[in-house]
Amino acid sequence: MEKMQIQRVSKVVTIPENVEVNLTERIITMQGPKGDISRSFFYPEVKIQLDKNSIVISTSSKRKRQRAMVGTFSSHIRNMIIGITQGFTRKMKVVYSHFPMSVKVLKDEIVIDNYLGEKISRKTKIVGSCKVSIKGSEIVVSGINKEAVGQTVANIEKKTRVKKRDSRVFQDGIYLIERDGVRI
């Protein structure tokens, strides 16, 4: 029997001119026009190297999981670059038909008052360094970390999910309507 040659899997992420990248052991730190972000990347047998104007993620393992992590790491690094150059924005719409709902931002919390006529306010945290602005019935969540922006939006939607009522009648809530300029 012949031994099968193991192909090296690698992905290259190019670094834009206005982005500065540092790699120390397994922590990648990036600085760009919108801010700076750092993240730890580690998985056994997956290597990350910094070239002049690119980051190379590679593995020579034959295991499926290690080979898949090469693509995962490159996607996360690309998202970090997009975050510090362009940023991420999500627009949400406050919808009510039965009780007038009001939404406020207090420090690092979002407070939802009078949801379905409830006397107690619903509160949720703003994750990371996201910025939340409210203009009328529109909520805009923006930031440089894609995961933090997405989790903040998910927390807001979760707090206004209709329970123990007919969802065809009670459509009150806060819903995601736009992701990075694209209507959903």
C-alpha positions, -999 to 999 in steps of 0.1 A, spaced: 0 0 0 11 35 -8 10 62 18 -13 91 10 4 125 8 -11 150 32 -18 183 15 -11 214 35 -42 236 39 -37 273 41 -56 306 37 -41 340 32 -58 372 44 -45 404 30 -40 434 52 -52 468 39 -27 497 40 -45 516 68 -45 487 92 -17 478 116 -14 442 128 6 427 157 8 389 164 21 378 197 20 341 203 -17 335 197 -32 370 201 -38 391 171 -42 429 177 -53 452 149 -55 490 148 -74 509 121 -94 541 115 -124 530 135 -105 517 165 -85 487 178 -95 452 184 -77 421 197 -86 384 198 -70 352 208 -67 324 183 -57 289 193 -64 254 180 -40 225 181 -19 220 149 -32 253 134 -5 279 128 -9 317 122 20 336 107 23 373 99 39 383 66 46 419 54 10 426 42 -8 393 49 -17 368 76 -13 331 67 -33 305 85 -23 269 79 -23 233 90 -7 201 78 -30 179 98 -51 153 81 -79 158 106 -111 174 93 -115 196 124 -81 212 121 -86 218 83 -120 234 90 -105 257 117 -82 273 90 -113 287 72 -129 297 105 -98 316 117 -95 334 83 -132 344 84 -128 358 120 -97 378 109 -115 392 79 -144 403 101 -119 420 124 -104 439 94 -139 449 82 -148 460 117 -119 484 122 -121 498 87 -159 501 80 -177 489 112 -209 469 115 -244 484 118 -278 468 125 -311 487 123 -341 475 143 -377 487 143 -400 491 173 -434 477 164 -465 480 186 -503 480 180 -518 474 214 -497 493 239 -473 522 231 -438 508 239 -409 531 248 -371 522 245 -343 540 263 -305 536 267 -292 540 302 -254 536 305 -247 500 294 -284 489 294 -314 491 271 -347 496 290 -380 486 273 -410 501 291 -447 493 287 -442 461 266 -477 446 261 -489 468 290 -465 454 316 -457 476 346 -422 462 351 -395 474 326 -375 449 306 -337 454 306 -309 440 286 -272 446 284 -252 462 256 -224 438 248 -189 450 245 -182 485 231 -213 487 209 -231 520 205 -269 521 205 -289 551 193 -326 555 192 -344 578 167 -382 575 170 -391 539 163 -357 530 149 -328 516 169 -293 516 154 -267 492 169 -231 498 157 -196 488 166 -163 472 154 -169 437 168 -193 417 147 -201 392 175 -208 420 200 -231 439 176 -250 407 167 -254 396 204 -267 430 214 -293 428 186 -302 392 196 -306 403 233 -330 431 223 -351 408 201 -352 381 228 -365 405 254 -395 414 233 -405 378 221 -442 372 225 -450 344 249 -484 329 260 -502 349 234 -512 343 198 -482 356 178 -505 363 148 -525 388 168 -498 402 191 -470 412 167 -455 438 191 -418 437 195 -385 450 183 -373 434 150 -341 435 129 -348 452 96 -314 461 81 -279 445 83 -250 467 71 -272 487 47 -291 456 33 -328 453 41 -339 420 54 
